[in-house]
């Protein structure tokens, strides 16, 4: 697992190669196996491989979604807050699970936060995506993950770049 984390990097340029059906099925299974608080499973997922929808995802918010223009696959993560009060956490867990599964399959990914972001003066980024892919009212759309074969080569972060001072033992050490 550590080797996978050591190589993982967010990629924002993808080759025009589609993600194979078998890999897409494995990503779907990974999403369904993501841990969920008390197994309440408030999340549902929309896998998008329609290029016209992927292009429309590029304008979900003011910045930080342009990479969907080259992504062959996106995973829209949704959650029903009526099912679980920790839907944000469950959504986040599902997001990292699918990103690690993608990495294991030789794919790369990048996530775009939608929750608390705006599409325009009248619409939130979440609402824009909710309408774009036909998600029912009341269902939240906290993030979307772009997945595909990388068209840029990024090495993992070197160990010496990690913020080791953020690790504490037994008690949180406060600096004076």
C-alpha positions as CSV (number, residue, x, y, z in Angstrom):
1,X,0.0,0.0,0.0
2,X,2.8,2.4,0.8
3,X,4.3,1.9,-2.6
4,X,1.0,2.9,-4.2
5,X,0.8,6.0,-2.0
6,X,4.4,6.9,-2.9
7,X,3.7,6.9,-6.6
8,X,0.3,8.5,-6.5
9,X,0.0,12.1,-7.9
10,X,-2.9,14.1,-9.2
11,X,-2.8,14.3,-12.9
12,X,-4.6,16.9,-14.9
13,X,-3.8,15.8,-18.5
14,X,-5.1,12.5,-19.8
15,X,-4.5,10.6,-23.0
16,X,-7.5,10.2,-25.3
17,X,-7.5,6.5,-24.5
18,X,-10.8,5.2,-23.0
19,X,-10.8,3.3,-19.7
20,X,-11.5,-0.3,-20.5
21,X,-14.9,-1.8,-19.4
22,X,-13.1,-4.3,-17.1
23,X,-11.2,-1.5,-15.3
24,X,-14.4,0.6,-15.1
25,X,-16.1,-2.4,-13.5
26,X,-13.2,-2.8,-11.0
27,X,-13.5,0.9,-10.1
28,X,-17.2,0.5,-9.6
29,X,-16.5,-2.5,-7.2
30,X,-14.0,-0.4,-5.3
31,X,-16.5,2.4,-4.8
32,X,-19.1,-0.1,-3.5
33,X,-16.5,-1.6,-1.1
34,X,-15.5,1.8,0.4
35,X,-16.0,1.9,4.1
36,X,-19.1,3.7,5.3
37,X,-20.0,4.8,8.8
38,X,-22.2,2.2,10.4
39,X,-22.6,0.7,6.9
40,X,-25.3,3.2,6.2
41,X,-24.0,3.7,2.6
42,X,-25.4,7.2,1.8
43,X,-23.3,7.4,-1.4
44,X,-24.2,6.7,-4.9
45,X,-22.0,7.2,-8.0
46,X,-22.4,8.2,-11.6
47,X,-19.7,7.1,-13.9
48,X,-19.4,9.4,-16.9
49,X,-17.6,8.5,-20.1
50,X,-19.8,10.7,-22.5
51,X,-17.3,13.2,-23.9
52,X,-20.0,16.0,-24.2
53,X,-20.8,15.6,-20.4
54,X,-17.1,15.5,-19.6
55,X,-16.6,18.8,-21.5
56,X,-19.5,20.4,-19.6
57,X,-17.8,19.3,-16.3
58,X,-15.0,21.7,-17.1
59,X,-17.2,24.6,-16.3
60,X,-18.7,23.2,-13.0
61,X,-16.9,26.0,-11.1
62,X,-14.7,29.0,-11.9
63,X,-11.4,27.1,-11.8
64,X,-10.1,23.7,-11.0
65,X,-12.2,21.6,-13.3
66,X,-10.6,22.2,-16.7
67,X,-8.8,18.8,-16.6
68,X,-12.2,17.1,-17.3
69,X,-11.7,18.2,-21.0
70,X,-9.2,15.4,-21.5
71,X,-10.4,12.9,-19.0
72,X,-12.0,9.8,-20.5
73,X,-13.9,9.0,-17.3
74,X,-15.3,10.9,-14.3
75,X,-16.9,9.6,-11.2
76,X,-19.5,11.9,-9.7
77,X,-19.8,11.1,-6.0
78,X,-23.2,11.8,-4.5
79,X,-24.6,11.3,-1.0
80,X,-28.0,11.5,0.6
81,X,-27.7,13.5,3.9
82,X,-31.0,12.0,5.1
83,X,-29.4,8.6,5.2
84,X,-26.3,9.6,7.3
85,X,-25.1,12.7,9.1
86,X,-21.5,11.8,8.1
87,X,-22.1,11.8,4.3
88,X,-19.2,14.2,3.8
89,X,-16.8,11.8,5.4
90,X,-18.3,8.8,3.6
91,X,-18.0,10.6,0.3
92,X,-14.4,11.5,1.0
93,X,-13.5,7.9,1.8
94,X,-15.1,6.7,-1.4
95,X,-13.1,9.3,-3.3
96,X,-9.8,8.2,-2.1
97,X,-10.7,4.5,-2.4
98,X,-11.5,5.0,-6.1
99,X,-8.3,7.1,-6.7
100,X,-6.2,4.4,-5.1
101,X,-8.0,1.7,-7.1
102,X,-7.3,3.7,-10.3
103,X,-3.7,4.0,-9.4
104,X,-3.4,0.2,-8.9
105,X,-5.0,-0.3,-12.3
106,X,-2.4,1.9,-14.0
107,X,-4.6,4.9,-14.2
108,X,-4.2,8.4,-12.7
109,X,-6.8,10.7,-11.3
110,X,-7.6,14.2,-10.0
111,X,-10.5,15.2,-7.8
112,X,-12.5,18.4,-8.0
113,X,-14.2,19.7,-4.9
114,X,-17.7,21.0,-5.6
115,X,-19.2,21.4,-2.1
116,X,-19.3,25.1,-1.1
117,X,-18.1,26.2,-4.5
118,X,-20.0,28.3,-7.1
119,X,-20.7,27.6,-10.7
120,X,-22.1,31.1,-11.3
121,X,-24.0,33.8,-9.4
122,X,-27.2,31.8,-9.4
123,X,-26.0,28.2,-9.1
124,X,-23.6,26.2,-6.9
125,X,-21.1,23.9,-8.5
126,X,-22.8,20.9,-6.9
127,X,-26.2,22.0,-8.2
128,X,-24.7,22.4,-11.7
129,X,-23.4,18.9,-11.8
130,X,-26.5,17.5,-10.1
131,X,-28.6,18.9,-13.0
132,X,-26.0,18.0,-15.6
133,X,-26.2,14.2,-14.8
134,X,-29.8,14.0,-13.6
135,X,-29.2,13.5,-9.8
136,X,-32.5,13.9,-7.8
137,X,-33.1,16.9,-5.6
138,X,-31.9,16.6,-2.1
139,X,-28.9,14.5,-3.1
140,X,-25.6,16.2,-2.5
141,X,-22.7,16.3,-5.0
142,X,-19.5,17.0,-3.0
143,X,-16.9,16.1,-5.6
144,X,-16.1,14.6,-8.9
145,X,-13.0,12.5,-9.8
146,X,-11.4,12.5,-13.2
147,X,-9.7,9.2,-14.2
148,X,-7.7,8.1,-17.2
149,X,-4.3,7.3,-18.6
150,X,-1.9,10.1,-17.9
151,X,-0.6,12.3,-20.6
152,X,2.0,13.8,-18.2
153,X,4.6,12.2,-16.1
154,X,4.7,13.2,-12.4
155,X,6.8,11.3,-9.9
156,X,5.4,10.9,-6.4
157,X,6.3,13.3,-3.7
158,X,9.8,12.5,-2.3
159,X,9.9,11.4,1.3
160,X,11.9,14.5,2.3
161,X,9.1,16.8,1.1
162,X,6.6,15.3,3.6
163,X,5.7,17.4,6.6
164,X,7.0,15.0,9.2
165,X,6.4,17.7,11.9
166,X,2.7,17.0,11.5
167,X,3.1,13.6,13.1
168,X,2.7,13.5,16.9
169,X,3.0,10.7,19.4
170,X,0.7,10.2,22.3
171,X,-0.1,13.9,22.6
172,X,-0.3,16.9,20.3
173,X,2.8,18.9,20.8
174,X,2.2,22.6,20.9
175,X,5.0,25.0,20.0
176,X,5.5,28.1,22.1
